[in-house]
């Protein structure tokens, strides 16, 4: 699975304003930006991102997933430190 496939799957399942995925093999990092994350705990944000990928995680297509979730307001402050390379 490549990062673009994961981005597409997350964008189709969630109301994301921005989504960046990088990684290789079966280890990936996700940065997701959505207004829907406002008021959610970190755990709930991560569960929302894991949900569309449960099949890939169960099949070990994705072994490790690092998640950073932001609201658009948080992203404006944080993107300078988290810009995908």
DSSP file (Angstrom, degrees, kcal/mol; ACC not computed):
  #  RESIDUE AA STRUCTURE BP1 BP2  ACC     N-H-->O    O-->H-N    N-H-->O    O-->H-N    TCO  KAPPA ALPHA  PHI   PSI    X-CA   Y-CA   Z-CA
    1    1 A X              0   0    0      0, 0.0     2,-0.3     0, 0.0    24,-0.1   0.000 360.0 360.0 360.0 136.9    0.0    0.0    0.0
    2    2 A X    >>  -     0   0    0      1,-0.1     4,-1.5    22,-0.1     3,-0.9  -0.715 360.0-106.6-107.9 163.5    1.4    3.4   -0.8
    3    3 A X  H 3> S+     0   0    0     20,-0.3     4,-2.7    -2,-0.3     5,-0.2   0.831 117.0  58.2 -55.3 -36.3    0.7    6.7    1.0
    4    4 A X  H 3> S+     0   0    0      1,-0.2     4,-2.4     2,-0.2    -1,-0.3   0.870 103.9  52.2 -64.1 -36.2   -1.5    8.1   -1.8
    5    5 A X  H <> S+     0   0    0     -3,-0.9     4,-2.3     2,-0.2    -1,-0.2   0.897 110.7  47.6 -65.2 -40.0   -3.9    5.1   -1.3
    6    6 A X  H  X S+     0   0    0     -4,-1.5     4,-2.6     2,-0.2     5,-0.2   0.926 111.1  51.1 -67.0 -44.3   -4.1    5.7    2.4
    7    7 A X  H  X S+     0   0    0     -4,-2.7     4,-2.7     1,-0.2    -2,-0.2   0.926 111.6  48.2 -56.1 -45.8   -4.8    9.5    1.8
    8    8 A X  H  X S+     0   0    0     -4,-2.4     4,-2.0     1,-0.2    -1,-0.2   0.911 111.8  48.9 -63.2 -43.2   -7.5    8.6   -0.7
    9    9 A X  H  X S+     0   0    0     -4,-2.3     4,-1.4     2,-0.2    -1,-0.2   0.916 114.6  44.4 -64.4 -43.7   -9.1    6.1    1.7
   10   10 A X  H  X S+     0   0    0     -4,-2.6     4,-2.4     1,-0.2    -2,-0.2   0.913 113.1  50.8 -66.8 -43.0   -9.1    8.6    4.6
   11   11 A X  H  < S+     0   0    0     -4,-2.7     5,-0.3    -5,-0.2    -1,-0.2   0.839 110.6  49.7 -65.4 -32.7  -10.3   11.5    2.5
   12   12 A X  H  < S+     0   0    0     -4,-2.0    -1,-0.2    -5,-0.2    -2,-0.2   0.828 118.4  38.5 -72.5 -31.6  -13.2    9.3    1.2
   13   13 A X  H  < S+     0   0    0     -4,-1.4     2,-0.3    -5,-0.2    -2,-0.2   0.738 117.4  43.5 -92.7 -25.1  -14.3    8.3    4.7
   14   14 A X  S  < S-     0   0    0     -4,-2.4     2,-2.1    -5,-0.1    -1,-0.1  -0.884  82.4-113.2-126.6 152.2  -13.7   11.5    6.7
   15   15 A X        +     0   0    0     -2,-0.3    21,-0.4    -3,-0.0    20,-0.4  -0.471  54.6 168.9 -80.9  71.0  -14.5   15.2    6.2
   16   16 A X        -     0   0    0     -2,-2.1    18,-0.2    -5,-0.3     3,-0.1  -0.664  33.6-166.6 -90.7 136.8  -10.8   16.1    6.0
   17   17 A X  S    S+     0   0    0     16,-3.1     2,-0.3     1,-0.4    17,-0.2   0.821  83.9   7.0 -83.5 -35.7   -9.6   19.5    4.8
   18   18 A X  E     -A   33   0A   0     15,-1.4    15,-2.7     2,-0.0    -1,-0.4  -0.993  64.7-176.9-144.7 149.3   -6.1   18.3    4.4
   19   19 A X  E     -A   32   0A   0     -2,-0.3     2,-0.4    13,-0.2    13,-0.2  -0.953   0.5-177.9-149.5 126.3   -4.5   14.9    4.7
   20   20 A X  E     -A   31   0A   0     11,-2.8    11,-2.8    -2,-0.3     2,-0.4  -0.992   3.7-179.7-126.8 130.8   -0.8   14.0    4.4
   21   21 A X  E     +A   30   0A   0     -2,-0.4     2,-0.3     9,-0.2     9,-0.2  -0.996   4.8 169.7-130.1 132.4    0.6   10.5    4.5
   22   22 A X  E     +A   29   0A   0      7,-2.2     7,-3.2    -2,-0.4     2,-0.3  -0.962  24.5  89.8-135.4 159.0    4.2    9.5    4.3
   23   23 A X  E     -A   28   0A   0     -2,-0.3   -20,-0.3     5,-0.2     2,-0.3  -0.855  47.0-123.9 146.8 178.9    5.9    6.2    4.9
   24   24 A X  E >  S+A   27   0A   0      3,-1.4     3,-2.1    -2,-0.3     2,-0.4  -0.971  70.8  10.7-154.1 165.3    7.1    3.0    3.2
   25   25 A X  T 3  S-     0   0    0     -2,-0.3     3,-0.0     1,-0.2    -2,-0.0  -0.513 128.8 -37.8  63.2-119.5    6.7   -0.7    3.6
   26   26 A X  T 3  S+     0   0    0     -2,-0.4    37,-3.1    36,-0.1    38,-2.1   0.088 117.3  95.9-125.3  23.6    4.0   -1.0    6.2
   27   27 A X  E <   +Ab  24  64A   0     -3,-2.1    -3,-1.4    36,-0.2     2,-0.3  -0.969  51.0 170.9-115.8 123.8    4.9    1.9    8.5
   28   28 A X  E     -Ab  23  65A   0     36,-2.7    38,-2.7    -2,-0.5     2,-0.4  -0.938  27.6-147.9-136.0 153.3    3.1    5.3    7.9
   29   29 A X  E     -Ab  22  66A   0     -7,-3.2    -7,-2.2    -2,-0.3     2,-0.4  -0.981  19.0-162.8-118.4 133.6    2.7    8.7    9.4
   30   30 A X  E     -Ab  21  67A   0     36,-3.5    38,-2.4    -2,-0.4     2,-0.5  -0.957  12.9-172.6-119.8 132.6   -0.6   10.6    9.0
   31   31 A X  E     -Ab  20  68A   0    -11,-2.8   -11,-2.8    -2,-0.4     2,-0.4  -0.993  17.9-177.7-117.5 120.4   -1.3   14.2    9.4
   32   32 A X  E     -Ab  19  69A   0     36,-2.6    38,-2.7    -2,-0.5     2,-0.5  -0.962  12.3-164.9-124.1 136.4   -5.0   14.9    9.2
   33   33 A X  E     +Ab  18  70A   0    -15,-2.7   -16,-3.1    -2,-0.4   -15,-1.4  -0.979  24.3 145.9-123.6 122.7   -6.8   18.3    9.4
   34   34 A X    >   -     0   0    0     36,-2.3     3,-1.4    -2,-0.5     4,-0.2  -0.975  50.9-137.7-156.9 139.9  -10.6   18.5   10.0
   35   35 A X  G >  S+     0   0    0    -20,-0.4     3,-1.9    -2,-0.3    -1,-0.1   0.785 103.2  73.1 -63.0 -26.6  -13.0   20.7   11.8
   36   36 A X  G 3  S+     0   0    0    -21,-0.4    -1,-0.2     1,-0.3    35,-0.1   0.686  84.3  66.7 -64.4 -16.4  -14.7   17.4   13.0
   37   37 A X  G X  S+     0   0    0     -3,-1.4     3,-2.0    33,-0.2    -1,-0.3   0.628  73.3 114.1 -78.5 -12.8  -11.8   16.9   15.4
   38   38 A X  T <  S+     0   0    0     -3,-1.9     3,-0.1     1,-0.3    32,-0.0  -0.372  87.0   9.3 -60.8 130.9  -12.8   20.0   17.4
   39   39 A X  T 3  S+     0   0    0      1,-0.3     2,-0.3    -2,-0.1    -1,-0.3   0.372 101.6 121.5  81.2  -5.9  -13.9   18.9   20.9
   40   40 A X    <   -     0   0    0     -3,-2.0    -1,-0.3     1,-0.1     2,-0.1  -0.657  64.7-119.2 -88.1 145.9  -12.7   15.3   20.4
   41   41 A X     >  -     0   0    0     -2,-0.3     4,-2.4     1,-0.1     5,-0.2  -0.366  31.5-105.8 -70.6 162.9  -10.1   13.8   22.7
   42   42 A X  H  > S+     0   0    0      1,-0.2     4,-2.6     2,-0.2     5,-0.2   0.900 123.2  53.6 -56.2 -40.9   -6.8   12.7   21.1
   43   43 A X  H  > S+     0   0    0      1,-0.2     4,-2.7     2,-0.2    -1,-0.2   0.932 108.9  47.3 -61.6 -46.4   -8.0    9.0   21.5
   44   44 A X  H  > S+     0   0    0      2,-0.2     4,-2.2     1,-0.2    -1,-0.2   0.889 111.2  52.2 -63.8 -38.8  -11.3    9.8   19.7
   45   45 A X  H  X S+     0   0    0     -4,-2.4     4,-1.5     2,-0.2    -1,-0.2   0.934 112.0  45.6 -61.0 -45.6   -9.4   11.6   16.9
   46   46 A X  H  X S+     0   0    0     -4,-2.6     4,-2.7     1,-0.2    -2,-0.2   0.893 110.7  52.9 -66.7 -39.2   -7.1    8.6   16.5
   47   47 A X  H  X S+     0   0    0     -4,-2.7     4,-2.3     1,-0.2    -1,-0.2   0.896 106.3  54.6 -61.8 -38.9  -10.0    6.2   16.5
   48   48 A X  H  X S+     0   0    0     -4,-2.2     4,-0.6     1,-0.2    -1,-0.2   0.870 112.7  42.8 -62.3 -36.3  -11.7    8.2   13.7
   49   49 A X  H  < S+     0   0    0     -4,-1.5     4,-0.3     1,-0.2    -2,-0.2   0.857 113.7  50.6 -79.5 -36.2   -8.5    7.9   11.6
   50   50 A X  H >< S+     0   0    0     -4,-2.7     3,-2.1     1,-0.2     4,-0.3   0.882  95.4  74.8 -64.9 -37.8   -8.0    4.2   12.4
   51   51 A X  H >< S+     0   0    0     -4,-2.3     3,-1.4     1,-0.3     4,-0.2   0.851  94.6  45.8 -50.3 -50.4  -11.6    3.2   11.5
   52   52 A X  T 3< S+     0   0    0     -4,-0.6    -1,-0.3     1,-0.2     3,-0.2   0.653 115.8  49.9 -69.4  -9.9  -11.3    3.4    7.7
   53   53 A X  T <> S+     0   0    0     -3,-2.1     4,-2.4    -4,-0.3    -1,-0.2   0.254  73.2 109.8-110.0  11.6   -8.0    1.5    7.8
   54   54 A X  H <> S+     0   0    0     -3,-1.4     4,-2.8    -4,-0.3     5,-0.2   0.865  77.9  52.3 -60.3 -37.5   -9.0   -1.4   10.0
   55   55 A X  H  > S+     0   0    0     -4,-0.2     4,-2.2     2,-0.2     6,-0.2   0.940 111.6  45.9 -63.1 -45.3   -8.9   -4.0    7.2
   56   56 A X  H  4>S+     0   0    0      2,-0.2     5,-1.9     1,-0.2     6,-1.8   0.873 114.6  48.0 -65.7 -37.1   -5.4   -2.9    6.2
   57   57 A X  H ><5S+     0   0    0     -4,-2.4     3,-1.2     4,-0.2    -2,-0.2   0.922 111.8  49.4 -69.0 -43.4   -4.2   -3.0    9.8
   58   58 A X  H 3<5S+     0   0    0     -4,-2.8    -2,-0.2     1,-0.3    -1,-0.2   0.867 112.6  47.5 -62.1 -36.7   -5.8   -6.4   10.4
   59   59 A X  T 3<5S-     0   0    0     -4,-2.2    -1,-0.3    -5,-0.2    -2,-0.2   0.450 113.1-121.3 -83.7   0.0   -4.1   -7.7    7.3
   60   60 A X  T < 5S+     0   0    0     -3,-1.2     3,-0.2     2,-0.3    -3,-0.2   0.638  79.4 126.1  65.3  15.9   -0.8   -6.2    8.4
   61   61 A X  S   <S+     0   0    0     -5,-1.9     2,-0.5     1,-0.3    -4,-0.2   0.859  84.1  36.2 -65.4 -35.2   -0.7   -4.1    5.2
   62   62 A X  S    S+     0   0    0     -6,-1.8    -2,-0.3    -9,-0.1    -1,-0.3  -0.978  71.6 165.8-115.1 116.2   -0.3   -1.3    7.7
   63   63 A X        +     0   0    0    -37,-3.1     2,-0.4    -2,-0.5   -36,-0.2   0.846  68.1  24.9 -96.2 -43.1    1.8   -2.4   10.7
   64   64 A X  E     -b   27   0A   0    -38,-2.1   -36,-2.7    -4,-0.1     2,-0.4  -0.984  62.5-177.0-129.2 135.2    2.5    1.0   12.3
   65   65 A X  E     -b   28   0A   0     -2,-0.4     2,-0.5   -38,-0.2   -36,-0.2  -0.959   7.6-165.3-136.0 114.7    0.6    4.2   12.0
   66   66 A X  E     -b   29   0A   0    -38,-2.7   -36,-3.5    -2,-0.4     2,-0.4  -0.879  17.9-163.0 -98.9 128.6    1.6    7.4   13.6
   67   67 A X  E     +b   30   0A   0     -2,-0.5     2,-0.4   -38,-0.2   -36,-0.2  -0.939  20.9 179.1-122.5 132.1   -1.2    9.9   13.7
   68   68 A X  E     -b   31   0A   0    -38,-2.4   -36,-2.6    -2,-0.4     2,-0.4  -0.988  15.5-171.0-124.6 120.7   -1.3   13.7   14.2
   69   69 A X  E     +b   32   0A   0     -2,-0.4     2,-0.3   -38,-0.2   -36,-0.2  -0.930   7.4 174.7-116.4 135.4   -4.8   15.2   14.1
   70   70 A X  E     -b   33   0A   0    -38,-2.7   -36,-2.3    -2,-0.4   -33,-0.2  -0.966  30.3-127.7-135.7 150.0   -5.5   18.9   14.0
   71   71 A X     >  -     0   0    0     -2,-0.3     4,-2.9   -38,-0.2     5,-0.2  -0.555  45.5-102.6 -79.6 163.5   -8.4   21.3   13.7
   72   72 A X  H  > S+     0   0    0      1,-0.2     4,-2.0     2,-0.2     5,-0.1   0.883 125.0  51.5 -56.2 -37.5   -7.8   23.9   11.0
   73   73 A X  H  > S+     0   0    0      2,-0.2     4,-1.1     1,-0.2    -1,-0.2   0.921 111.8  45.5 -65.4 -43.5   -7.1   26.5   13.7
   74   74 A X  H  > S+     0   0    0      1,-0.2     4,-2.3     2,-0.2     3,-0.4   0.902 110.3  55.2 -64.4 -40.4   -4.5   24.2   15.3
   75   75 A X  H  X S+     0   0    0     -4,-2.9     4,-2.8     1,-0.2    -1,-0.2   0.874 100.6  58.5 -62.8 -38.6   -3.0   23.3   11.9
   76   76 A X  H  < S+     0   0    0     -4,-2.0     4,-0.3     1,-0.2    -1,-0.2   0.879 114.5  38.2 -57.8 -37.4   -2.4   27.0   11.2
   77   77 A X  H  < S+     0   0    0     -4,-1.1    -2,-0.2    -3,-0.4    -1,-0.2   0.828 125.0  37.9 -80.5 -33.4   -0.3   27.2   14.3
   78   78 A X  H >X S+     0   0    0     -4,-2.3     3,-1.6     1,-0.2     4,-1.2   0.656  88.9  85.9 -96.9 -17.9    1.4   23.8   14.0
   79   79 A X  H 3X S+     0   0    0     -4,-2.8     4,-0.9     1,-0.3    -1,-0.2   0.803  82.7  62.4 -63.9 -27.7    2.0   23.3   10.3
   80   80 A X  H 34 S+     0   0    0     -4,-0.3    -1,-0.3     1,-0.2     3,-0.1   0.838 112.4  38.5 -61.9 -30.2    5.3   25.2   10.3
   81   81 A X  H <4 S+     0   0    0     -3,-1.6    -1,-0.2    -4,-0.2    -2,-0.2   0.638 124.8  38.3 -91.5 -16.8    6.6   22.4   12.7
   82   82 A X  H  < S+     0   0    0     -4,-1.2    -2,-0.2    -7,-0.1    -3,-0.2   0.179  74.3 148.8-121.4  15.3    4.8   19.5   11.0
   83   83 A X     <  -     0   0    0     -4,-0.9     2,-0.1    -5,-0.2    -3,-0.0  -0.299  51.5-118.3 -59.0 126.6    5.1   20.3    7.3
   84   84 A X              0   0    0      1,-0.1    -1,-0.1   -53,-0.0    -2,-0.1  -0.396 360.0 360.0 -64.1 140.4    5.3   17.1    5.3
   85   85 A X              0   0    0     -2,-0.1    -1,-0.1    -3,-0.1    -2,-0.1   0.466 360.0 360.0 -92.1 360.0    8.6   16.8    3.5
